[in-house]
Amino acid sequence: MDISEETFIVNLGIHIRQLREKKNMSQQDLADDSGITKSQIARIERAKINTTVRTLIKIANALEIEPKDLLYFNIKD
């Protein structure tokens, strides 16, 4: 399967938002728990930035999931 970087980043942002909402967390809650700014969380969820692995680990820890689970989602074009 050939996937563009843009498609992956968009789907990653959607997935992070879904995981956050499933835990009934606001963007501010996730920001507070991860040590990442709310504006950065918003940019990740809206696919405005290509985030780092370090940031993904902080998000996973705040969501209380394994980092690999952030990358396990269905790709939608």
N, CA, C and O atoms as a CHARMM CRD file, in Angstrom:
* protein
*
  308
    1    1 MET  N      0.84200  -1.17900   0.00000 PROA 1      0.00000
    2    1 MET  CA     0.00000   0.00000   0.00000 PROA 1      0.00000
    3    1 MET  C      0.88300   1.23600   0.00000 PROA 1      0.00000
    4    1 MET  O      1.80600   1.35500   0.80600 PROA 1      0.00000
    5    2 ASP  N      0.59400   2.14000  -0.89900 PROA 2      0.00000
    6    2 ASP  CA     1.34400   3.38500  -1.00100 PROA 2      0.00000
    7    2 ASP  C      0.49000   4.51000  -0.43700 PROA 2      0.00000
    8    2 ASP  O     -0.62100   4.75400  -0.90800 PROA 2      0.00000
    9    3 ILE  N      1.01000   5.18600   0.56600 PROA 3      0.00000
   10    3 ILE  CA     0.25400   6.23900   1.23100 PROA 3      0.00000
   11    3 ILE  C      1.09100   7.51400   1.25100 PROA 3      0.00000
   12    3 ILE  O      2.30000   7.46900   1.47800 PROA 3      0.00000
   13    4 SER  N      0.45100   8.62800   1.01700 PROA 4      0.00000
   14    4 SER  CA     1.18500   9.89400   1.05900 PROA 4      0.00000
   15    4 SER  C      1.40300  10.32200   2.50800 PROA 4      0.00000
   16    4 SER  O      0.65600   9.93700   3.40700 PROA 4      0.00000
   17    5 GLU  N      2.42400  11.11200   2.70800 PROA 5      0.00000
   18    5 GLU  CA     2.69800  11.63600   4.04900 PROA 5      0.00000
   19    5 GLU  C      1.51400  12.45100   4.54000 PROA 5      0.00000
   20    5 GLU  O      1.12300  12.34400   5.70200 PROA 5      0.00000
   21    6 GLU  N      0.94800  13.25400   3.67100 PROA 6      0.00000
   22    6 GLU  CA    -0.17700  14.11700   4.05000 PROA 6      0.00000
   23    6 GLU  C     -1.37100  13.28600   4.52300 PROA 6      0.00000
   24    6 GLU  O     -1.98500  13.60400   5.54200 PROA 6      0.00000
   25    7 THR  N     -1.69700  12.22700   3.78700 PROA 7      0.00000
   26    7 THR  CA    -2.81800  11.36300   4.16800 PROA 7      0.00000
   27    7 THR  C     -2.55800  10.73100   5.52400 PROA 7      0.00000
   28    7 THR  O     -3.46200  10.65500   6.35600 PROA 7      0.00000
   29    8 PHE  N     -1.33300  10.27800   5.75500 PROA 8      0.00000
   30    8 PHE  CA    -1.00500   9.66700   7.04500 PROA 8      0.00000
   31    8 PHE  C     -1.14700  10.67300   8.17800 PROA 8      0.00000
   32    8 PHE  O     -1.73200  10.36000   9.21400 PROA 8      0.00000
   33    9 ILE  N     -0.61800  11.87400   7.99100 PROA 9      0.00000
   34    9 ILE  CA    -0.65600  12.89800   9.03600 PROA 9      0.00000
   35    9 ILE  C     -2.09400  13.30400   9.34600 PROA 9      0.00000
   36    9 ILE  O     -2.44200  13.50600  10.51000 PROA 9      0.00000
   37   10 VAL  N     -2.92800  13.42400   8.32000 PROA 10     0.00000
   38   10 VAL  CA    -4.34200  13.75400   8.53300 PROA 10     0.00000
   39   10 VAL  C     -5.01400  12.65700   9.34700 PROA 10     0.00000
   40   10 VAL  O     -5.71700  12.94100  10.31700 PROA 10     0.00000
   41   11 ASN  N     -4.79900  11.41000   8.95700 PROA 11     0.00000
   42   11 ASN  CA    -5.43100  10.28700   9.65800 PROA 11     0.00000
   43   11 ASN  C     -4.89400  10.12200  11.07800 PROA 11     0.00000
   44   11 ASN  O     -5.64300   9.73900  11.97600 PROA 11     0.00000
   45   12 LEU  N     -3.62600  10.40000  11.29200 PROA 12     0.00000
   46   12 LEU  CA    -3.05300  10.35200  12.63200 PROA 12     0.00000
   47   12 LEU  C     -3.73300  11.38600  13.52800 PROA 12     0.00000
   48   12 LEU  O     -4.08800  11.08300  14.66700 PROA 12     0.00000
   49   13 GLY  N     -3.91400  12.59000  13.02400 PROA 13     0.00000
   50   13 GLY  CA    -4.58500  13.63100  13.79500 PROA 13     0.00000
   51   13 GLY  C     -6.00300  13.25300  14.16200 PROA 13     0.00000
   52   13 GLY  O     -6.43900  13.47400  15.29200 PROA 13     0.00000
   53   14 ILE  N     -6.71900  12.68700  13.21600 PROA 14     0.00000
   54   14 ILE  CA    -8.09600  12.23700  13.47000 PROA 14     0.00000
   55   14 ILE  C     -8.09600  11.15800  14.54500 PROA 14     0.00000
   56   14 ILE  O     -8.92900  11.17300  15.45200 PROA 14     0.00000
   57   15 HSD  N     -7.16500  10.23100  14.43700 PROA 15     0.00000
   58   15 HSD  CA    -7.08500   9.12400  15.39500 PROA 15     0.00000
   59   15 HSD  C     -6.77100   9.62900  16.80900 PROA 15     0.00000
   60   15 HSD  O     -7.37600   9.17500  17.78100 PROA 15     0.00000
   61   16 ILE  N     -5.84100  10.55300  16.91900 PROA 16     0.00000
   62   16 ILE  CA    -5.50200  11.11200  18.22900 PROA 16     0.00000
   63   16 ILE  C     -6.71900  11.81400  18.82700 PROA 16     0.00000
   64   16 ILE  O     -7.00200  11.65900  20.01500 PROA 16     0.00000
   65   17 ARG  N     -7.43600  12.58200  18.01200 PROA 17     0.00000
   66   17 ARG  CA    -8.64100  13.24900  18.50900 PROA 17     0.00000
   67   17 ARG  C     -9.67300  12.23400  18.99300 PROA 17     0.00000
   68   17 ARG  O    -10.28600  12.42600  20.04400 PROA 17     0.00000
   69   18 GLN  N     -9.86900  11.14700  18.22700 PROA 18     0.00000
   70   18 GLN  CA   -10.83200  10.11700  18.61600 PROA 18     0.00000
   71   18 GLN  C    -10.43000   9.45100  19.92800 PROA 18     0.00000
   72   18 GLN  O    -11.27700   9.21000  20.78800 PROA 18     0.00000
   73   19 LEU  N     -9.14700   9.15400  20.08300 PROA 19     0.00000
   74   19 LEU  CA    -8.66700   8.53800  21.32500 PROA 19     0.00000
   75   19 LEU  C     -8.86500   9.48900  22.50300 PROA 19     0.00000
   76   19 LEU  O     -9.27800   9.07300  23.58500 PROA 19     0.00000
   77   20 ARG  N     -8.56900  10.76200  22.28500 PROA 20     0.00000
   78   20 ARG  CA    -8.73900  11.75900  23.34100 PROA 20     0.00000
   79   20 ARG  C    -10.19700  11.87900  23.73800 PROA 20     0.00000
   80   20 ARG  O    -10.51600  11.89400  24.92700 PROA 20     0.00000
   81   21 GLU  N    -11.08300  11.96400  22.75900 PROA 21     0.00000
   82   21 GLU  CA   -12.51100  12.09700  23.04300 PROA 21     0.00000
   83   21 GLU  C    -13.07400  10.84700  23.71300 PROA 21     0.00000
   84   21 GLU  O    -13.96200  10.93700  24.56100 PROA 21     0.00000
   85   22 LYS  N    -12.55400   9.67800  23.32900 PROA 22     0.00000
   86   22 LYS  CA   -12.99300   8.42500  23.94900 PROA 22     0.00000
   87   22 LYS  C    -12.69000   8.42200  25.44900 PROA 22     0.00000
   88   22 LYS  O    -13.41700   7.81300  26.23400 PROA 22     0.00000
   89   23 LYS  N    -11.62000   9.10200  25.83600 PROA 23     0.00000
   90   23 LYS  CA   -11.24900   9.21100  27.25300 PROA 23     0.00000
   91   23 LYS  C    -11.90200  10.42600  27.90600 PROA 23     0.00000
   92   23 LYS  O    -11.58600  10.76700  29.04600 PROA 23     0.00000
   93   24 ASN  N    -12.80800  11.07600  27.18800 PROA 24     0.00000
   94   24 ASN  CA   -13.49200  12.27800  27.69400 PROA 24     0.00000
   95   24 ASN  C    -12.50600  13.35900  28.11500 PROA 24     0.00000
   96   24 ASN  O    -12.69000  14.02400  29.13400 PROA 24     0.00000
   97   25 MET  N    -11.47100  13.51900  27.32300 PROA 25     0.00000
   98   25 MET  CA   -10.46400  14.53900  27.60400 PROA 25     0.00000
   99   25 MET  C    -10.62900  15.69900  26.63400 PROA 25     0.00000
  100   25 MET  O    -10.91200  15.50000  25.45300 PROA 25     0.00000
  101   26 SER  N    -10.45100  16.89500  27.13800 PROA 26     0.00000
  102   26 SER  CA   -10.39500  18.06400  26.26500 PROA 26     0.00000
  103   26 SER  C     -8.96600  18.19900  25.73200 PROA 26     0.00000
  104   26 SER  O     -8.05400  17.52000  26.20300 PROA 26     0.00000
  105   27 GLN  N     -8.78600  19.06500  24.76500 PROA 27     0.00000
  106   27 GLN  CA    -7.42900  19.33200  24.30600 PROA 27     0.00000
  107   27 GLN  C     -6.58400  19.87400  25.45300 PROA 27     0.00000
  108   27 GLN  O     -5.40000  19.55400  25.56100 PROA 27     0.00000
  109   28 GLN  N     -7.18600  20.68700  26.30200 PROA 28     0.00000
  110   28 GLN  CA    -6.45400  21.23900  27.43800 PROA 28     0.00000
  111   28 GLN  C     -6.04700  20.13900  28.41600 PROA 28     0.00000
  112   28 GLN  O     -4.93600  20.16100  28.94600 PROA 28     0.00000
  113   29 ASP  N     -6.94800  19.17000  28.66000 PROA 29     0.00000
  114   29 ASP  CA    -6.60900  18.03300  29.52600 PROA 29     0.00000
  115   29 ASP  C     -5.40000  17.28100  28.97700 PROA 29     0.00000
  116   29 ASP  O     -4.46500  16.96000  29.71100 PROA 29     0.00000
  117   30 LEU  N     -5.43700  17.00600  27.68100 PROA 30     0.00000
  118   30 LEU  CA    -4.33200  16.27400  27.05400 PROA 30     0.00000
  119   30 LEU  C     -3.04900  17.09200  27.12000 PROA 30     0.00000
  120   30 LEU  O     -1.97200  16.55300  27.37400 PROA 30     0.00000
  121   31 ALA  N     -3.17100  18.38300  26.89300 PROA 31     0.00000
  122   31 ALA  CA    -2.00200  19.26000  26.97500 PROA 31     0.00000
  123   31 ALA  C     -1.40700  19.22800  28.38200 PROA 31     0.00000
  124   31 ALA  O     -0.19600  19.08300  28.54900 PROA 31     0.00000
  125   32 ASP  N     -2.25700  19.36300  29.37700 PROA 32     0.00000
  126   32 ASP  CA    -1.78800  19.36000  30.76700 PROA 32     0.00000
  127   32 ASP  C     -1.12300  18.03700  31.13500 PROA 32     0.00000
  128   32 ASP  O     -0.08200  18.02500  31.79100 PROA 32     0.00000
  129   33 ASP  N     -1.71500  16.93800  30.72000 PROA 33     0.00000
  130   33 ASP  CA    -1.19800  15.61300  31.08500 PROA 33     0.00000
  131   33 ASP  C      0.06600  15.23300  30.30400 PROA 33     0.00000
  132   33 ASP  O      0.86300  14.41800  30.77100 PROA 33     0.00000
  133   34 SER  N      0.24800  15.81900  29.12600 PROA 34     0.00000
  134   34 SER  CA     1.38500  15.45300  28.28400 PROA 34     0.00000
  135   34 SER  C      2.54000  16.44600  28.35300 PROA 34     0.00000
  136   34 SER  O      3.66200  16.12400  27.96100 PROA 34     0.00000
  137   35 GLY  N      2.27000  17.64400  28.84600 PROA 35     0.00000
  138   35 GLY  CA     3.30600  18.66500  28.86100 PROA 35     0.00000
  139   35 GLY  C      3.49700  19.33700  27.51900 PROA 35     0.00000
  140   35 GLY  O      4.51700  19.98200  27.27400 PROA 35     0.00000
  141   36 ILE  N      2.50700  19.18300  26.65000 PROA 36     0.00000
  142   36 ILE  CA     2.51900  19.79400  25.32000 PROA 36     0.00000
  143   36 ILE  C      1.48700  20.92600  25.35500 PROA 36     0.00000
  144   36 ILE  O      0.47500  20.81500  26.04700 PROA 36     0.00000
  145   37 THR  N      1.72900  21.98800  24.63000 PROA 37     0.00000
  146   37 THR  CA     0.77000  23.08500  24.64300 PROA 37     0.00000
  147   37 THR  C     -0.53400  22.69100  23.95100 PROA 37     0.00000
  148   37 THR  O     -0.55000  21.84100  23.06000 PROA 37     0.00000
  149   38 LYS  N     -1.60900  23.31600  24.37200 PROA 38     0.00000
  150   38 LYS  CA    -2.91500  23.06200  23.75800 PROA 38     0.00000
  151   38 LYS  C     -2.87900  23.40400  22.27300 PROA 38     0.00000
  152   38 LYS  O     -3.46100  22.68900  21.45700 PROA 38     0.00000
  153   39 SER  N     -2.20500  24.48200  21.92200 PROA 39     0.00000
  154   39 SER  CA    -2.14400  24.87100  20.50900 PROA 39     0.00000
  155   39 SER  C     -1.41700  23.81700  19.67700 PROA 39     0.00000
  156   39 SER  O     -1.77900  23.58600  18.52400 PROA 39     0.00000
  157   40 GLN  N     -0.39700  23.17400  20.24800 PROA 40     0.00000
  158   40 GLN  CA     0.30000  22.11700  19.52000 PROA 40     0.00000
  159   40 GLN  C     -0.60000  20.89100  19.36600 PROA 40     0.00000
  160   40 GLN  O     -0.61400  20.26400  18.30700 PROA 40     0.00000
  161   41 ILE  N     -1.34600  20.54800  20.40800 PROA 41     0.00000
  162   41 ILE  CA    -2.30000  19.43900  20.30100 PROA 41     0.00000
  163   41 ILE  C     -3.28700  19.72800  19.17900 PROA 41     0.00000
  164   41 ILE  O     -3.57000  18.85600  18.35800 PROA 41     0.00000
  165   42 ALA  N     -3.80800  20.94200  19.14300 PROA 42     0.00000
  166   42 ALA  CA    -4.77300  21.32400  18.10400 PROA 42     0.00000
  167   42 ALA  C     -4.14900  21.22500  16.72200 PROA 42     0.00000
  168   42 ALA  O     -4.79800  20.74700  15.79100 PROA 42     0.00000
  169   43 ARG  N     -2.90900  21.66300  16.56700 PROA 43     0.00000
  170   43 ARG  CA    -2.25000  21.59800  15.25200 PROA 43     0.00000
  171   43 ARG  C     -2.00300  20.15200  14.83200 PROA 43     0.00000
  172   43 ARG  O     -2.09500  19.83100  13.64700 PROA 43     0.00000
  173   44 ILE  N     -1.69200  19.27600  15.78500 PROA 44     0.00000
  174   44 ILE  CA    -1.49200  17.85800  15.46500 PROA 44     0.00000
  175   44 ILE  C     -2.81600  17.25500  15.00400 PROA 44     0.00000
  176   44 ILE  O     -2.86800  16.55800  13.99100 PROA 44     0.00000
  177   45 GLU  N     -3.88600  17.52600  15.75200 PROA 45     0.00000
  178   45 GLU  CA    -5.18800  16.95000  15.40900 PROA 45     0.00000
  179   45 GLU  C     -5.71400  17.47500  14.07700 PROA 45     0.00000
  180   45 GLU  O     -6.44800  16.76600  13.38800 PROA 45     0.00000
  181   46 ARG  N     -5.36000  18.68400  13.70700 PROA 46     0.00000
  182   46 ARG  CA    -5.80900  19.26200  12.43800 PROA 46     0.00000
  183   46 ARG  C     -4.80600  19.04000  11.30900 PROA 46     0.00000
  184   46 ARG  O     -4.98100  19.56300  10.20900 PROA 46     0.00000
  185   47 ALA  N     -3.75500  18.26300  11.58000 PROA 47     0.00000
  186   47 ALA  CA    -2.73000  17.92000  10.58400 PROA 47     0.00000
  187   47 ALA  C     -2.01400  19.15600  10.04600 PROA 47     0.00000
  188   47 ALA  O     -1.65900  19.21200   8.86800 PROA 47     0.00000
  189   48 LYS  N     -1.80900  20.12700  10.89800 PROA 48     0.00000
  190   48 LYS  CA    -1.09400  21.34300  10.50100 PROA 48     0.00000
  191   48 LYS  C      0.40300  21.20700  10.69700 PROA 48     0.00000
  192   48 LYS  O      1.17900  21.97600  10.13000 PROA 48     0.00000
  193   49 ILE  N      0.82200  20.21800  11.50900 PROA 49     0.00000
  194   49 ILE  CA     2.24900  19.96700  11.71900 PROA 49     0.00000
  195   49 ILE  C      2.52400  18.47400  11.65400 PROA 49     0.00000
  196   49 ILE  O      1.65400  17.64400  11.92100 PROA 49     0.00000
  197   50 ASN  N      3.74900  18.16300  11.29500 PROA 50     0.00000
  198   50 ASN  CA     4.24300  16.78700  11.31600 PROA 50     0.00000
  199   50 ASN  C      5.01700  16.63800  12.62100 PROA 50     0.00000
  200   50 ASN  O      6.14700  17.11200  12.73800 PROA 50     0.00000
  201   51 THR  N      4.41200  15.98900  13.58600 PROA 51     0.00000
  202   51 THR  CA     4.98500  15.94900  14.93400 PROA 51     0.00000
  203   51 THR  C      6.11900  14.94200  15.04900 PROA 51     0.00000
  204   51 THR  O      6.34400  14.12500  14.15600 PROA 51     0.00000
  205   52 THR  N      6.81500  15.01900  16.15300 PROA 52     0.00000
  206   52 THR  CA     7.95900  14.13500  16.38500 PROA 52     0.00000
  207   52 THR  C      7.53700  12.86900  17.13300 PROA 52     0.00000
  208   52 THR  O      6.45700  12.80500  17.72100 PROA 52     0.00000
  209   53 VAL  N      8.39200  11.89300  17.09600 PROA 53     0.00000
  210   53 VAL  CA     8.16900  10.66000  17.85300 PROA 53     0.00000
  211   53 VAL  C      8.14800  10.98300  19.34500 PROA 53     0.00000
  212   53 VAL  O      7.35200  10.41000  20.08900 PROA 53     0.00000
  213   54 ARG  N      8.99600  11.87200  19.77800 PROA 54     0.00000
  214   54 ARG  CA     9.04100  12.26200  21.19700 PROA 54     0.00000
  215   54 ARG  C      7.67600  12.79700  21.64900 PROA 54     0.00000
  216   54 ARG  O      7.19800  12.45600  22.73100 PROA 54     0.00000
  217   55 THR  N      7.06300  13.62400  20.82800 PROA 55     0.00000
  218   55 THR  CA     5.75100  14.17500  21.15500 PROA 55     0.00000
  219   55 THR  C      4.69200  13.08700  21.15300 PROA 55     0.00000
  220   55 THR  O      3.81300  13.07800  22.01600 PROA 55     0.00000
  221   56 LEU  N      4.76200  12.16900  20.19700 PROA 56     0.00000
  222   56 LEU  CA     3.79800  11.06600  20.15300 PROA 56     0.00000
  223   56 LEU  C      3.89600  10.20800  21.41700 PROA 56     0.00000
  224   56 LEU  O      2.87700   9.73700  21.92200 PROA 56     0.00000
  225   57 ILE  N      5.09100  10.00500  21.92200 PROA 57     0.00000
  226   57 ILE  CA     5.25400   9.23300  23.15700 PROA 57     0.00000
  227   57 ILE  C      4.61500   9.96600  24.33000 PROA 57     0.00000
  228   57 ILE  O      3.96900   9.34000  25.17000 PROA 57     0.00000
  229   58 LYS  N      4.78700  11.27700  24.39600 PROA 58     0.00000
  230   58 LYS  CA     4.15200  12.06400  25.46300 PROA 58     0.00000
  231   58 LYS  C      2.62900  11.97100  25.37400 PROA 58     0.00000
  232   58 LYS  O      1.95100  11.85100  26.39500 PROA 58     0.00000
  233   59 ILE  N      2.09800  12.02600  24.16100 PROA 59     0.00000
  234   59 ILE  CA     0.64700  11.91700  23.96400 PROA 59     0.00000
  235   59 ILE  C      0.16700  10.53000  24.38300 PROA 59     0.00000
  236   59 ILE  O     -0.83700  10.40500  25.08300 PROA 59     0.00000
  237   60 ALA  N      0.87700   9.49600  23.96000 PROA 60     0.00000
  238   60 ALA  CA     0.50100   8.12600  24.32100 PROA 60     0.00000
  239   60 ALA  C      0.50400   7.95000  25.83700 PROA 60     0.00000
  240   60 ALA  O     -0.42200   7.36000  26.39300 PROA 60     0.00000
  241   61 ASN  N      1.52100   8.44800  26.49600 PROA 61     0.00000
  242   61 ASN  CA     1.58600   8.34400  27.95400 PROA 61     0.00000
  243   61 ASN  C      0.40800   9.05800  28.60400 PROA 61     0.00000
  244   61 ASN  O     -0.18200   8.54100  29.55400 PROA 61     0.00000
  245   62 ALA  N      0.06200  10.23200  28.10600 PROA 62     0.00000
  246   62 ALA  CA    -1.05700  10.99200  28.67000 PROA 62     0.00000
  247   62 ALA  C     -2.38600  10.27400  28.44000 PROA 62     0.00000
  248   62 ALA  O     -3.29200  10.35100  29.27100 PROA 62     0.00000
  249   63 LEU  N     -2.49600   9.57700  27.31100 PROA 63     0.00000
  250   63 LEU  CA    -3.71400   8.82200  26.99700 PROA 63     0.00000
  251   63 LEU  C     -3.71400   7.43500  27.65200 PROA 63     0.00000
  252   63 LEU  O     -4.69700   6.69800  27.57800 PROA 63     0.00000
  253   64 GLU  N     -2.60100   7.10100  28.28800 PROA 64     0.00000
  254   64 GLU  CA    -2.42800   5.80500  28.94800 PROA 64     0.00000
  255   64 GLU  C     -2.56900   4.63500  27.98100 PROA 64     0.00000
  256   64 GLU  O     -3.25500   3.64900  28.25200 PROA 64     0.00000
  257   65 ILE  N     -1.88900   4.78500  26.83300 PROA 65     0.00000
  258   65 ILE  CA    -1.85600   3.73100  25.82800 PROA 65     0.00000
  259   65 ILE  C     -0.41000   3.51800  25.38700 PROA 65     0.00000
  260   65 ILE  O      0.46000   4.34000  25.67200 PROA 65     0.00000
  261   66 GLU  N     -0.16700   2.43200  24.70400 PROA 66     0.00000
  262   66 GLU  CA     1.15100   2.17100  24.14000 PROA 66     0.00000
  263   66 GLU  C      1.37000   3.09500  22.94000 PROA 66     0.00000
  264   66 GLU  O      0.42800   3.35200  22.19000 PROA 66     0.00000
  265   67 PRO  N      2.57700   3.59500  22.74300 PROA 67     0.00000
  266   67 PRO  CA     2.82700   4.45900  21.58900 PROA 67     0.00000
  267   67 PRO  C      2.42800   3.81900  20.25800 PROA 67     0.00000
  268   67 PRO  O      1.96200   4.50600  19.34900 PROA 67     0.00000
  269   68 LYS  N      2.61000   2.51500  20.14800 PROA 68     0.00000
  270   68 LYS  CA     2.24700   1.83300  18.89500 PROA 68     0.00000
  271   68 LYS  C      0.75600   1.96300  18.58900 PROA 68     0.00000
  272   68 LYS  O      0.35300   1.93800  17.42600 PROA 68     0.00000
  273   69 ASP  N     -0.06200   2.10100  19.63500 PROA 69     0.00000
  274   69 ASP  CA    -1.50300   2.21600  19.42900 PROA 69     0.00000
  275   69 ASP  C     -1.90100   3.53900  18.78800 PROA 69     0.00000
  276   69 ASP  O     -2.99200   3.65300  18.23100 PROA 69     0.00000
  277   70 LEU  N     -1.03000   4.53500  18.86300 PROA 70     0.00000
  278   70 LEU  CA    -1.30600   5.79700  18.16100 PROA 70     0.00000
  279   70 LEU  C     -1.20400   5.60400  16.65400 PROA 70     0.00000
  280   70 LEU  O     -1.83200   6.32900  15.88200 PROA 70     0.00000
  281   71 LEU  N     -0.41000   4.62400  16.24300 PROA 71     0.00000
  282   71 LEU  CA    -0.16200   4.41800  14.81500 PROA 71     0.00000
  283   71 LEU  C     -1.01700   3.31200  14.21500 PROA 71     0.00000
  284   71 LEU  O     -0.87300   2.98200  13.03800 PROA 71     0.00000
  285   72 TYR  N     -1.90200   2.74000  15.01300 PROA 72     0.00000
  286   72 TYR  CA    -2.75500   1.64900  14.55200 PROA 72     0.00000
  287   72 TYR  C     -4.15400   2.18700  14.26300 PROA 72     0.00000
  288   72 TYR  O     -4.98500   2.30700  15.16300 PROA 72     0.00000
  289   73 PHE  N     -4.39900   2.50600  13.00000 PROA 73     0.00000
  290   73 PHE  CA    -5.70400   3.03900  12.59200 PROA 73     0.00000
  291   73 PHE  C     -5.90700   2.76300  11.11200 PROA 73     0.00000
  292   73 PHE  O     -4.95300   2.51400  10.37400 PROA 73     0.00000
  293   74 ASN  N     -7.15300   2.81300  10.69500 PROA 74     0.00000
  294   74 ASN  CA    -7.47600   2.63300   9.28000 PROA 74     0.00000
  295   74 ASN  C     -7.25000   3.94100   8.54900 PROA 74     0.00000
  296   74 ASN  O     -7.61700   5.01100   9.03600 PROA 74     0.00000
  297   75 ILE  N     -6.64700   3.84900   7.39100 PROA 75     0.00000
  298   75 ILE  CA    -6.36500   5.01600   6.56400 PROA 75     0.00000
  299   75 ILE  C     -7.58900   5.31500   5.70300 PROA 75     0.00000
  300   75 ILE  O     -8.11100   4.44100   5.01000 PROA 75     0.00000
  301   76 LYS  N     -8.03300   6.56600   5.76300 PROA 76     0.00000
  302   76 LYS  CA    -9.12300   7.03200   4.92700 PROA 76     0.00000
  303   76 LYS  C     -8.60800   8.13300   4.03500 PROA 76     0.00000
  304   76 LYS  O     -7.97200   9.07400   4.50900 PROA 76     0.00000
  305   77 ASP  N     -8.87300   8.02700   2.75800 PROA 77     0.00000
  306   77 ASP  CA    -8.41900   9.06200   1.81200 PROA 77     0.00000
  307   77 ASP  C     -9.27300  10.30300   1.87900 PROA 77     0.00000
  308   77 ASP  O     -9.02500  11.26400   1.15000 PROA 77     0.00000
